[in-house]
Amino acid sequence: MKNFDIQLDEEYAQKLAYIQQEADQNTVEAIKSSIELRYQQLQQQKTDPLAKLKQSKFIGCFKGETDLAANSEAIVRSLMQQKYDHR
């Protein structure tokens, strides 16, 4: 087993103390469980494209007319007429 000497700033020391208290873990257990959680997340992203996409900053896309923004009102009107105008 390797020994690591780390120093945490006050913010992370408080977060670690909170984790220890809430999970009833000592420092080593809290760090190990945090590492394990992050490891599992990275492994899942590697094998699950949807998980990787959910973690990205990607908002979304769709297939549509190239002039959709400029002609959105006319396009919606046309779609509504097609759907509801049964002459």
N, C-alpha and C positions, 0 to 999 in steps of 0.2 A: 504494500500500500504506500502510495506517495503522500508526502506531507506538503501542504500548501500553506503559505503564510500570506493572508490577504488582509487588506485594510479597507474598511467601508466608511464612506462619509456618513454623517449623522442621519440623513434621509434613509439610506439603505440599512443602516444599523437598526433604525426604528422599524422598518418593514420586516427585517429578519426577526426581530423580537416579537412582532405581532404574529408572524407565521408560527414561530415557536410556541407562543401562548395558545393560539387558536387550534393548532394541530397537536399540541402536547408532544412536541419533539425537541430534542436537543439540537445544538447548532449543526452538527454533522448530519443528523437525520433530515433536518430542514433543507440543507444545501443539497443533499443527495436526492430528495424527493423533487426539488425544483429542477435539478439537472435531468432527472428521469422524465419529468413532464415535458420539458423543452425538447429532449431527445425524441420522445414519442411524437410530438407535434411535427418535428422536422422529418421523421421517417414517414409519417402519414402523408405529408405534403409531397414527398418524393414519389409515393406510389398512388396517390389519389389526386388526379388532375383537378377535380372539383374543389378539394380542400385547398389546393395551391391557389386556385382562382379566387376563392373566398378570402384568402389572406392577402391578396394583391389589392392595389388601389383601383383596379378596373371597375368601372361603373356598369357598363352594359352596352349592347349594340343590337341592331336589328337590321333587317334587309328592307330597304324602302327606296323611294324615288330620290334621286340626287338633289332635287330642288325642293325637298320636303319643307324645309324651314321657310323658304321664300313663298311657297304656294300652299301652306298648310290649310288655310281657310278654304280655298277652292277644292283641295283634295278631300277635306272632310265633308264639304257640301256635296261633292260628287258621290262619295261613299254613302252618305245618308240618302240621297235620291235613289241610288241603286237598291238600297235596302228597303226603303219605305214607299217609293213611288211605283205602284203596281198598275199602271195604266195600260 
